[in-house]
């Protein structure tokens, strides 16, 4: 049984973190979605995306769709997309955090890597939504393919790269130092 201890510890940390954060997120969403209101983080994601598109020279604004749990992104006078709860990436950020916690090294290093990773992934997600809105607005024929395949690959690929960096440069180094 002792040989399974690292695996069991990994699973306990991963599942514990994932379940706790997922339940917290569900409780958060339950305050908004039953009333057909977008949650504040989805609104923030939409607003920052509109800000970024404006900085790139596209007249864009974000507004609440009446009686709907999402935001509309209006780009150069036309609705380019809706930004719903799934677009804010919190669900996949929870998986990212759970994996990092599962390979916990020490509090400071783990905490700082999670914060840095979340910042990187937030920027990646906003960039992804900005590019996706550009495609929806100006190259609609590629919109479905970009939404369903290309852009999920970008955000999930970013997470996998961060996981690899965490394991290769932090966990492995930490384990070598503590093995001495």
C-alpha positions as CSV (number, residue, x, y, z in Angstrom):
1,X,0.0,0.0,0.0
2,X,2.9,2.3,0.7
3,X,3.9,2.3,-3.0
4,X,0.5,3.8,-3.9
5,X,0.8,6.6,-1.4
6,X,2.0,9.3,-4.0
7,X,-0.8,8.3,-6.4
8,X,-3.4,8.4,-3.7
9,X,-2.1,11.7,-2.4
10,X,-2.2,13.1,-6.0
11,X,-5.8,11.9,-6.5
12,X,-7.0,13.2,-3.1
13,X,-5.5,16.6,-3.7
14,X,-6.8,16.8,-7.3
15,X,-10.3,15.6,-6.6
16,X,-10.6,17.5,-3.3
17,X,-9.5,20.8,-4.9
18,X,-11.7,20.1,-8.0
19,X,-14.8,19.2,-6.0
20,X,-14.5,22.2,-3.6
21,X,-13.8,24.7,-6.3
22,X,-16.6,23.3,-8.6
23,X,-19.1,23.4,-5.8
24,X,-18.1,27.0,-4.9
25,X,-18.4,28.0,-8.6
26,X,-21.9,26.3,-8.8
27,X,-23.0,28.2,-5.7
28,X,-21.7,31.4,-7.3
29,X,-23.5,30.8,-10.5
30,X,-26.8,29.8,-8.7
31,X,-27.0,33.4,-7.6
32,X,-27.3,34.6,-11.2
33,X,-28.3,32.0,-13.7
34,X,-31.8,31.1,-12.3
35,X,-32.7,34.8,-12.7
36,X,-31.4,34.9,-16.3
37,X,-28.6,37.3,-15.3
38,X,-25.0,37.0,-16.4
39,X,-22.6,36.5,-13.5
40,X,-20.2,39.3,-12.8
41,X,-17.1,37.4,-14.1
42,X,-18.8,36.7,-17.4
43,X,-19.7,40.4,-17.6
44,X,-16.1,41.3,-16.8
45,X,-14.8,39.0,-19.5
46,X,-17.2,40.5,-22.0
47,X,-16.3,44.1,-21.0
48,X,-12.6,43.5,-21.1
49,X,-12.9,41.8,-24.5
50,X,-14.8,44.8,-25.8
51,X,-12.1,47.1,-24.4
52,X,-9.4,45.1,-26.1
53,X,-11.3,45.2,-29.5
54,X,-11.7,48.9,-29.1
55,X,-8.0,49.3,-28.5
56,X,-7.4,47.3,-31.7
57,X,-9.6,49.8,-33.7
58,X,-12.9,48.0,-33.8
59,X,-15.8,50.0,-32.3
60,X,-17.1,47.4,-29.8
61,X,-19.3,47.4,-26.8
62,X,-20.7,44.8,-24.5
63,X,-24.3,44.8,-23.2
64,X,-26.6,42.5,-21.3
65,X,-29.1,40.5,-23.3
66,X,-32.5,41.1,-21.6
67,X,-33.7,38.1,-19.7
68,X,-30.7,36.0,-20.8
69,X,-27.7,34.8,-18.8
70,X,-25.2,36.1,-21.3
71,X,-23.7,39.3,-22.7
72,X,-23.7,40.4,-26.3
73,X,-20.6,41.7,-28.0
74,X,-21.5,44.3,-30.6
75,X,-18.7,45.0,-33.0
76,X,-18.9,47.7,-35.6
77,X,-22.6,47.9,-35.3
78,X,-23.5,44.2,-35.5
79,X,-23.8,41.5,-32.8
80,X,-20.6,39.5,-33.3
81,X,-21.3,37.0,-30.5
82,X,-22.7,36.2,-27.1
83,X,-20.4,35.7,-24.1
84,X,-21.9,33.2,-21.8
85,X,-20.7,31.5,-18.6
86,X,-18.6,29.0,-20.5
87,X,-16.7,31.7,-22.2
88,X,-15.2,33.1,-19.0
89,X,-13.1,29.9,-18.7
90,X,-13.6,29.5,-15.0
91,X,-14.5,25.8,-15.4
92,X,-11.2,25.0,-17.0
93,X,-9.3,27.3,-14.7
94,X,-10.6,25.1,-11.9
95,X,-9.0,22.0,-13.6
96,X,-5.8,24.0,-14.0
97,X,-5.7,24.9,-10.3
98,X,-6.6,21.3,-9.2
99,X,-3.7,19.9,-11.2
100,X,-1.2,22.3,-9.8
101,X,-2.4,21.7,-6.2
102,X,-2.2,17.9,-6.9
103,X,1.5,18.4,-7.5
104,X,1.9,20.7,-4.5
105,X,5.5,21.7,-3.8
106,X,5.4,24.3,-1.1
107,X,2.8,27.0,-0.3
108,X,4.6,30.0,-1.7
109,X,5.7,28.4,-4.9
110,X,2.4,26.7,-5.6
111,X,0.4,29.8,-4.8
112,X,2.6,32.1,-7.0
113,X,2.5,29.7,-9.9
114,X,-1.3,29.4,-9.7
115,X,-1.6,33.2,-9.6
116,X,0.8,33.6,-12.6
117,X,-0.9,30.8,-14.5
118,X,-4.4,32.3,-13.9
119,X,-3.1,35.7,-15.2
120,X,-1.6,34.1,-18.3
121,X,-4.7,32.0,-19.0
122,X,-7.0,35.1,-18.4
123,X,-5.0,37.0,-21.0
124,X,-5.1,34.0,-23.4
125,X,-8.8,33.7,-22.9
126,X,-9.5,37.3,-23.6
127,X,-7.3,37.2,-26.7
128,X,-9.1,34.0,-27.8
129,X,-12.5,35.7,-27.5
130,X,-11.2,38.8,-29.2
131,X,-9.9,36.8,-32.2
132,X,-13.1,34.7,-32.3
133,X,-15.2,37.8,-32.4
134,X,-13.2,39.2,-35.3
135,X,-13.7,35.9,-37.1
136,X,-17.4,35.9,-36.4
137,X,-17.8,39.4,-37.6
138,X,-15.6,39.5,-40.7
139,X,-15.0,35.8,-41.6
140,X,-18.2,34.1,-40.5
141,X,-17.7,31.1,-42.7
142,X,-14.8,30.1,-40.4
143,X,-16.7,30.9,-37.2
144,X,-17.9,27.4,-36.3
145,X,-14.6,25.7,-37.0
146,X,-12.7,28.4,-35.0
147,X,-15.2,28.2,-32.1
148,X,-15.4,24.4,-31.9
149,X,-11.9,23.3,-32.7
150,X,-9.2,26.0,-33.1
151,X,-9.9,28.2,-30.0
152,X,-10.5,25.3,-27.6
153,X,-7.2,23.9,-28.7
154,X,-5.5,27.3,-27.9
155,X,-6.9,27.5,-24.4
156,X,-6.4,23.8,-23.5
157,X,-3.0,23.9,-25.1
158,X,-2.0,26.8,-23.0
159,X,-3.1,24.9,-19.9
160,X,-1.1,21.8,-20.9
161,X,2.0,24.0,-21.5
162,X,1.7,25.5,-18.1
163,X,1.2,22.1,-16.5
164,X,4.4,20.9,-18.3
165,X,6.3,24.0,-17.1
166,X,5.0,23.3,-13.5
167,X,6.1,19.6,-13.6
168,X,9.4,20.1,-15.4
169,X,10.7,23.3,-13.8
170,X,9.1,23.3,-10.3
171,X,8.0,19.9,-9.2
172,X,10.9,17.9,-10.5
173,X,13.4,20.5,-9.1
174,X,11.6,20.5,-5.7
175,X,11.6,16.7,-5.5
176,X,15.3,16.5,-6.4
177,X,16.1,19.0,-3.7
178,X,14.1,17.2,-1.1
179,X,15.5,13.8,-2.0
180,X,18.9,14.8,-0.8
